[in-house]
């Protein structure tokens, strides 16, 4: 049981990091579409996926 808790905590933290990156990507994608075309299209392509 103790061994199962460690990977679960890792998955949770990885999910938090992923959610943070996705949120930053969406925010950066919106700003990027207006400021940087290449950056905006990159984040825009990754946010729906």
C-alpha positions as CSV (number, residue, x, y, z in Angstrom):
1,X,0.0,0.0,0.0
2,X,2.8,2.4,0.9
3,X,4.5,1.6,-2.5
4,X,1.2,2.5,-4.3
5,X,1.0,5.9,-2.7
6,X,4.4,7.1,-4.1
7,X,3.5,6.7,-7.8
8,X,0.1,8.1,-7.2
9,X,1.6,11.2,-5.7
10,X,3.9,11.4,-8.7
11,X,1.0,11.2,-11.1
12,X,-0.9,13.9,-9.2
13,X,2.1,16.3,-9.3
14,X,2.6,15.5,-13.0
15,X,-1.0,16.3,-13.6
16,X,-0.7,19.6,-11.8
17,X,2.4,20.4,-13.9
18,X,0.6,19.4,-17.1
19,X,-2.5,21.5,-16.1
20,X,-0.3,24.5,-15.4
21,X,1.5,24.1,-18.7
22,X,-1.9,23.8,-20.5
23,X,-3.3,26.8,-18.8
24,X,-0.1,28.8,-19.6
25,X,-0.2,27.5,-23.1
26,X,-3.8,28.7,-23.6
27,X,-3.0,32.1,-22.1
28,X,0.2,32.3,-24.1
29,X,-1.6,31.0,-27.2
30,X,-4.1,33.8,-27.0
31,X,-1.4,36.4,-26.5
32,X,0.8,34.7,-29.0
33,X,-1.8,34.8,-31.7
34,X,-1.8,38.5,-31.4
35,X,1.9,39.1,-30.7
36,X,3.7,36.1,-32.0
37,X,2.2,34.2,-34.9
38,X,4.5,31.2,-34.8
39,X,4.3,30.8,-31.0
40,X,0.5,31.3,-31.0
41,X,0.0,28.6,-33.6
42,X,2.2,26.2,-31.6
43,X,0.3,26.7,-28.3
44,X,-3.0,26.8,-30.1
45,X,-2.3,23.4,-31.7
46,X,-1.3,21.8,-28.4
47,X,-4.2,23.2,-26.3
48,X,-7.1,21.4,-28.0
49,X,-5.1,18.1,-27.9
